[in-house]
Amino acid sequence: MTSIGLAAAIEELRQELYQAQDLGAGQQFAFGVEEAELELLLELRDSGKGDGKLVFGVATLGVGGEHSTVRTHRLTLRLSVKDRAAGGAGPEISDSESGSWGEE
């Protein structure tokens, strides 16, 4: 199983943010990162599993073992949106008709 340490995970995030920043240059809508939350979970599991067996008369005995490791990474970014065409104000997304989507 491939593992990644905390320093490598943060550096990967930093590089992704640099790339997003470069791709957003000159775009009308800009996104600012207000908050970043990185959650790293490590779960170790041990469980028994019958792999071998010994048969003696009518009795059967099975033994074995299993070990697994699970790593989970979750990243949450809270973004603010700015409309550069409106002087950096928040964008206004609207429709000339009022009402909910379900109304016809």
C-alpha positions as CSV (number, residue, x, y, z in Angstrom):
1,M,0.0,0.0,0.0
2,T,1.3,3.4,-0.9
3,S,1.5,5.9,2.0
4,I,1.9,9.6,2.0
5,G,3.2,11.6,5.0
6,L,1.8,14.9,6.3
7,A,4.6,17.0,4.8
8,A,4.1,15.4,1.4
9,A,0.3,15.8,1.6
10,I,0.6,19.5,2.4
11,E,3.1,20.0,-0.4
12,E,0.8,18.3,-2.8
13,L,-2.0,20.6,-1.7
14,R,0.2,23.6,-2.1
15,Q,1.2,22.6,-5.7
16,E,-2.5,22.1,-6.6
17,L,-3.4,25.5,-5.3
18,Y,-0.5,27.1,-7.3
19,Q,-1.9,25.3,-10.4
20,A,-5.4,26.5,-9.7
21,Q,-4.2,30.0,-9.2
22,D,-2.3,29.9,-12.6
23,L,-5.3,28.5,-14.4
24,G,-7.6,31.2,-12.9
25,A,-5.5,34.2,-14.0
26,G,-7.5,36.4,-16.3
27,Q,-10.8,34.7,-15.5
28,Q,-13.8,36.8,-14.5
29,F,-14.7,34.8,-11.4
30,A,-11.9,34.5,-8.7
31,F,-12.0,32.1,-5.8
32,G,-10.2,32.9,-2.6
33,V,-9.4,30.2,-0.1
34,E,-10.9,31.3,3.3
35,E,-10.1,28.1,5.1
36,A,-8.5,24.7,4.4
37,E,-9.2,21.6,6.6
38,L,-7.2,18.5,6.0
39,E,-8.3,15.3,7.8
40,L,-5.9,12.3,7.7
41,L,-7.4,9.1,9.0
42,L,-5.5,5.9,9.7
43,E,-7.3,2.7,10.4
44,L,-5.6,-0.5,11.4
45,R,-7.7,-3.7,11.2
46,D,-6.9,-7.2,12.5
47,S,-9.2,-10.0,11.9
48,G,-9.1,-13.7,12.0
49,K,-9.9,-15.8,8.9
50,G,-9.9,-19.5,8.5
51,D,-7.3,-20.5,5.9
52,G,-6.0,-23.9,7.0
53,K,-7.9,-26.8,8.3
54,L,-7.2,-30.0,10.2
55,V,-9.7,-32.9,9.8
56,F,-9.8,-35.6,12.5
57,G,-12.8,-37.9,12.3
58,V,-15.9,-35.7,12.3
59,A,-14.1,-32.6,13.8
60,T,-12.6,-29.9,11.6
61,L,-10.3,-27.1,12.9
62,G,-9.5,-24.1,10.9
63,V,-6.9,-21.4,11.6
64,G,-5.5,-18.3,9.9
65,G,-5.0,-14.6,10.1
66,E,-5.3,-11.4,8.2
67,H,-3.9,-7.9,8.7
68,S,-4.9,-4.8,6.7
69,T,-4.2,-1.1,6.9
70,V,-6.5,1.6,5.5
71,R,-5.5,5.3,5.1
72,T,-8.0,7.9,4.2
73,H,-7.4,11.6,3.3
74,R,-10.1,14.2,3.1
75,L,-9.7,17.8,2.2
76,T,-12.3,20.5,2.6
77,L,-11.7,24.0,1.2
78,R,-14.0,26.9,2.0
79,L,-14.0,29.3,-1.0
80,S,-15.1,32.8,-1.4
81,V,-16.2,33.9,-4.9
82,K,-15.4,37.4,-6.3
83,D,-16.6,38.8,-9.6
84,R,-13.7,40.7,-11.1
85,A,-16.1,42.4,-13.7
86,A,-18.1,43.8,-10.7
87,G,-15.0,45.2,-9.0
88,G,-14.4,42.2,-6.8
89,A,-17.9,42.0,-5.3
90,G,-19.7,38.7,-4.8
91,P,-21.3,37.5,-8.0
92,E,-25.1,37.8,-8.4
93,I,-26.7,34.8,-10.0
94,S,-30.3,35.5,-10.7
95,D,-33.2,35.0,-13.1
96,S,-35.9,37.5,-14.1
97,E,-38.6,35.0,-13.1
98,S,-39.3,34.4,-9.4
99,G,-40.5,31.1,-7.9
100,S,-39.0,27.7,-7.0
101,W,-37.7,25.2,-9.6
102,G,-40.7,22.9,-9.1
103,E,-43.3,25.5,-10.1
104,E,-44.4,25.6,-13.7
